[in-house]
Amino acid sequence: MDTDAQLTERDPSPTPDQGPEQGSRSARFPGWAAGLRHRPVTLLALCLAFVLLLSAFIAQPFLIPSSSMENTLQIGDRVLVNKLAYRFGSAPARGDVVVFDGTGSFVHREQGENPVTGLLRGAGAALGLARPDETDYVKRVIGIGGDHVTCCDKRGRIEVNGEPVNEAYLHPGDAPSSVDFDIVVPEGRLWVMGDHRARSSDSRDHLGEPGGGTVPVDKVIGRADLITWPVSRWRTLDAPRAFDRIPAAAGPRG
């Protein structure tokens, strides 16, 4: 038996010159072969589309661009924003750290941006790789609709519905506020402040503007629930106990 001859005949199919239907498998199914070659690109595109859909509707990474929430959040932190937190009847609560669109409350001018640049920046922001839109902010909810929020009592503390708030989350050395204010938060809106009060542009800075510095609830993108990066700062962002004793707003809200 000629074993060498047998080993060289590994493909018993006829040679291509015997007819087009007699060619190799890749020649007979060119689409299938091309699909194999491009499968990594296809899988990458599908994965990217899935991540973008997840970011758009469920949870989005958010890059912290400023020091306004220190020491709770630091520049360069990535937080995971839960977009379903307020979708099924729940509403922002006092103490929540929220990301919101400040258009119409903190920003009263149009933001000009090249469409291509805007698209690339938006995709990067959706993945937590680029700075967020200039109209997006992250702050802590201090007052909800109907709350009477004032500053400050004799000990320099903010009061909500007559109850002082002991804000242990404030940046060390910061006073609760260097600006006096007295406001009843309209229904469907929020009074928000940064934890680094000395460096935060928040509701206090927009008292004389439409809305009186408050933010519409429907402009809230989601609740920041988790620091995901860097690994050394991984932790959940739980609501502080500082607001546990705040009574409900007195009288009708609005």
Secondary structure, 3 states (H helix, E strand, C coil): CCHHHHHHCCCCCCCHHHCHHHCCHHHHCHHHHHHHHHHHHHHHHHHHHHHHHHHHHCEEEEECCCCCCCCCCCCCCEEEEECCCCCCCCCCCCCCEEEEECECCCECCCCCCCHHHHHHHHHHHHCCCCCCCCCEEEEEEEECCCCEEEECCCCCCEEECCEECCCCCCCCCCCCCCCCEEEECCCCEEEEECCCHHHCCCHHHHCCCCCCCCEEHHHEEEEEEEEEECHHHCEECCCCHHHCCCCCCCCCCC
